[in-house]
Amino acid sequence: MPNFRHRLSASQRRIYDRSDAISSIPLKVSPRLARAVNLLPVALSGQYEDAAEHRRKVNKVAQVICDEICLALRVSSPKVKVKGVRPIQDADEYHGLYVSEGHSHEITVWMYTAKRRQVVAPRTMLRTLLHEVLHHLDYTALKLEESFHSGGFFKRESSLVHQLERAARKFARGRGDERGRQSAALALRSGRATAR
Ligand SMILES: [Zn+2]
């Protein structure tokens, strides 16, 4: 974004360049976080009594994802609000928003697309949430005075998405193995062991 950078003051440029130089946020993914990443598509595609219940379920999972990342990095966690249809402003469809005022930090993500009012795809939802969490981490974990959409910022976003997806897959495989072992043990006990 060279054009954008030229419009910045000297002190802002220093912040921008620091932001640009950091390409990843190494994270120890807790089992609770890996589980929540797997639960996000489940919550989005589930059947619910009504839209409010649907939104609450998605909100709960999104909050756990945000909390666990912040806990791992030892920073305060913002309040996550999942809202309905994405607002449109100046032809731009809002996916998410991060607002920080004093000690209050808040992330908003919307769960329905503006035009077709469809539930946002799970991967888009995850990426949007992580994008907003990364704005928070810029201020808190990285101690940047401003949070820019630098090249480094988008690299951090991709790196975080991939780390979480990898951990979530590994977690799901582990649970699959665990279930396999349990059913094998049960089969043995009931004398129905079969070679697999
Ligand atoms: Zn942003």
Residues whose N, C-alpha, C, O or C-beta is under 5 A from the ligand:
A	BS01	ZN	none
